Amino acid sequence: MKQVKKTLDKLLLAANAFLITAMTLLSIWQVIARYFLDAPSTTSEEIIRFMLIWFTLLTATYVLGQQQHIAITFIKEKLNAGWQKGLNRFVNILWIVFGVGVMIAGGSWLLSYTYTEVAPATGLSMLFVYSALPVSGLFMTIYAVTHMVTPETYSENREETGQ
């Protein structure tokens, strides 16, 4: 399971690096085209918006995998080690329910209703854009299962970041 997590970490980091670089370059191109060439790009803004959706969801998934998401720790810190493990397991179960129930099932439901829609400026299928939901939900679920099966990944991530 550790190898699965490491592979997923690398995949998400590479995807996010590509997306942020591409969004930056497209934004620069958009400014150059609009202000210097006096020929605004009609598609770059829409492409950037779609990339931002993917970037946001994949980054949130990566942060979950690193156990760096927002957490209310003052209650957990008052618990003994046994209760802390139980709380971690419960939180991971909630992430699995959210990943499967909301992101995968809800995202698939959304895809089934919008698969014929196309974006106005680019003509891209909205299926591509909305598929970010079930994809990130799948990755969230994999991370949560990994943290339940190998709970030491939680403490390793905390040690690597100095927490």
Secondary structure, 3 states (H helix, E strand, C coil): CHHHHHHHHHHHHHHHHHHHHHHHHHHHHHHHHHHHCCCCCCCHHHHHHHHHHHHHHHHHHHHHHCCCCCCCCHHHHCCCHHHHHHHHHHHHHHHHHHHHHHHHHHHHHHHHHHCCCECCCCCCEHHHHHCHHHHHHHHHHHHHHHHHHCCHHHHHHHHHCCC
